[in-house]
Amino acid sequence: MRFVTSSRRNFISFWLIAPALVAMLCVVGALAVDTDQWAAWFGHPLRDPMPPVTRAGAGLWRLMLLICAAALTMIPPLLGRLSPGTNTVATPGASNAIGSRELWALCGVLVAAVAIRAVRISESLWYDEIVAWSLFGKHGPGPIMGNYFDPANHIVHTLVTFFSVGLFQDAFGFETALRLPALLASLATVLAVAALARVTLGPRPAVVAAGVAAVAPVWVLEAVEARGYSMMILFSAVATWLFVTTRIRDHGWKWCLYSAVCAVGI
């Protein structure tokens, strides 16, 4: 009991300290880096000379960093005081742990999901994949985050593809490296859907739900397309799971995480 209490206290301390550290980084980024430096980092090589809106956006970015720092400092402790940390809603699957049989079934579902998706992952790129990479992905984090002159830029996904291509292009080829983030997000969605079904329905329906997610045509299609749709599906599933589990057992840190997942998913 003493160990559980100590672990709980350590976890609570972490989720209070971690936002404070991020808040400190936000303050440093806002005050130590001036607007011109941020504008140069956000600047897109295809938009030369730099449009005035880029510098104006850099100024707003510095202001947003300060607002974010204030929010990260105040909101987690406030939610911690307001959240009781007790069960608030009973659900049929809330206390059902997945047994070894269901676990092996989930592993089989994941293997099938990989096999179904791997068939098309190295196909030649589609037009919108090429546009997203050529206009944004290949230019690095600054231009990706600071420019949205074409809706092909799904910012979080484009950021991840930039690093994926840099790390894995030589090993797997350009097409596979570019599509790898979408593939991994789609496989993670299978687990997220299973987790959501386990909480709401139980372990056996969780396996069925994972099987549906593994073979659903739209999810298979987006899993091998270097666009942000598979990540949007993943974040939607994770956000729903967080909402349900937080309603079952109210913890302030889960509401913070839920908000962050919803924001990133957009």
N, C-alpha and C positions, 0 to 999 in steps of 0.2 A: 504493500500500500504506500509505503514511504517512497519507493522507487517510482511508482506511477505518479504520485504527487510531484516529485522532483522533475520527472520528464515533462509533465504538464506545465510546470512553471518555466522550464527551459524553453518549451515551445512557445508559450505566451511571450516570453522575453524576446525570442527571435522575431516573431511577427510584429513586435513593437519596435525593435531595434532596426530591422532590415529596412522598413520604410523611412526611418530617420536617416540611415546612411544614404539611401537614394535621394532623399531631400537635400542632404549636404552636397551631393554631386550636382543636383539641379542648381543650387545656389552658386556653386563654383562655376558651372557652365554659363550662368547668366551674368555673373559679375567679372569673371576672369577673362572671358572671351568677348570682344566687342562686336558691335553689329556688323562692321565691315568684314571681320574675319568669318563670322557665321555666314554672311552673304556669299563670300568667296567659296566657302565649303558647299553651300547649297547650289551654287551656280552651275548651270547646265552648259556643256560645251557647244551644243547646238543652238543656244540662245545667246549669241554674241553680236553686239554688246549686251551686257546684263540688263534686263528690263528693270525699271524702278520697283516693280512689285516684288522682286526677289529681295531687295534690301528692306522694303517695308515688312515683308514676311519674316526676315531675320530679326527685326526689332520686336515683332509680335512673338516670335519664338522665345526671345529672352524674357519677355513679360510672362509668357506661359510657363516657363521654367520656374519662375518665382512663385506663381500661383500654385503650381504643382507641388513645390516644396512646402508651401503653407498647408495645402490639403493633406499631404502625406504626414505632416507633423501632427495635425489636429484630429483627423478623421479616425485613424485606427484606435487610439485610446478612447475616443468618444464611443465608437461602436463596441469596444470591449466592455465599457461600463453599462451600455444599454442592452447588450445581448446576455441573456441568462446562462447560456451554455447548457441548457437542459432540453429534453425531448418536448417538442411542441405539437407534432403531428404524427400519428401512427399510420404506418403503411404496411401492406401485407408482406413485402419482401425486405423490410428494413433490417430484420434480424437474421435473415437466411444467408449463411455463408456458402460460397460455392464449394462443392465437394470435389473430390479427385476426378470423378467421372465427368462432371461438367467442365472441369479445368482441362482435361484431355480433349473434350469435344471442342472447347474454345481454341485450343492449339490447332486442331484439325481445320477449323473454320479459317483461322489465320493463314495456314498453309494454302488452303484453297483460294483465299483472297489474293495472296501473292501470285499464285500460278495464273489466275484469271487476268490479273493486271500486267504481269510481266510480258505477256504475249505482244503487247502493243507499245511498250515503253520506249523502244528504240526506233519507232517509225519516224519518217521525216516530219519536220515541224509544220504545223498549220500556220496560216497567215497571222492570226492574232498572237500566237506564241512568238513569232518572229518580230512582230511590232513591239511587243512588251519588252523583249530582250534588247532589240536594237535601239529603241528610243530611251529606255530607262535602265534595264538590268546591267548592261555592260559598263555603265558609266560610274558605278560605285554608290555608296550609301548616301552621300550628300545630295547629288542630283536626284536620286530615287526619292528621298524624303522631302526635298524642297520643290519638286515640280510635279504638276498634275495637268499638263496641257493636253493630255490624251487619256481617256478612261481606261486604256490598256494597263495603266500602272496600278496594280493591286499592291499597295506599298509594302505591307509585311511580307507577303509572298515574294515580291520582287527582291527585297533585301535578302531573303534566304536563298533565292536562286543565285544571286551574285556570289555568295560565299560557297554555295554548293558547286557551281561551275569551277571556281578557283581551286577547290579542294579535290574534286573527283573527276574532272574532265579527262585527265591523262589516264586514269584507271578505267573508267566506264564509257568514255566517249561523250561528246558534247550533248547530244539529245538526251541520253539517259541521265547525265548529271543535271541538266536543266529541269528535267521532270521528276527527279528524285524527291524534292520536297513535297510535291503534290502526291506522290505515291505514299510516302511515309505518313502524311496527314490523313490520307484515305484509310490506311491500315489502323492508325490511331483512332479513327472514327468508329471502326468496328468494335474496338475495346470500349470506347466511350458509350456507344449505344448499348453494349452488353451491361456496362456498369449502371446505366440509367434503368434498364429493364430489371436488373437484379434488385435495385432499391425499391422499385414500384411494384414488381410482380413476383420476383423470386428467381432462383438460380436456373431452373429449366427454361422459363421464358427468356432469360438472358441469352442462353445459347441460341434459341430460335431467332431472337432479334439480331444477334451477331451474324447469323447465317443470312438473314435478309439483307443486312448491310453489306455483306461480302459480295452478294451477287446482284444487287439492285443496279439496273443498267445505267442510270444517271450517275451513280456514285462510281461505277467502274470507268465510265467515260471520263469523268473529271479527274480520276486518279492518275491518268496518263496524259493529262494536258497541263502544260506549264503555265497555268493561270491560277488565280487565287481562289477558285470556287471550292476546291477540296478543303482548303483551310477554313473557309467560311462555314462549310458543313461541319467540320470538326469543332470549331469554336461554338457553333450553335448547340451541338450535342453536349459539349462540356459545360456550357453555361446552363443548360437545362438541368443537367445532373447536379451542378452546384446549387442551383435554386432549390431543387427538390430536397437534397440532403441538408441544406441549411434550414429549410422549413421543418425538417424532421428534428434536427438538433441545431439550435440557434447559436452560431459562433460569429463574432464580429469579423474575424479574419476571413471567413468564407464569403461574407458580403463584399469585402474589399476585393477578394479574388474574383468573385462573380462579376463585379463592375469592370475589373481590368480585362477579363476574358471577353465581355460584351464589347468593350471599346476596341480591343484588338481585332475582334471578329468583323467589325464594320470596316 
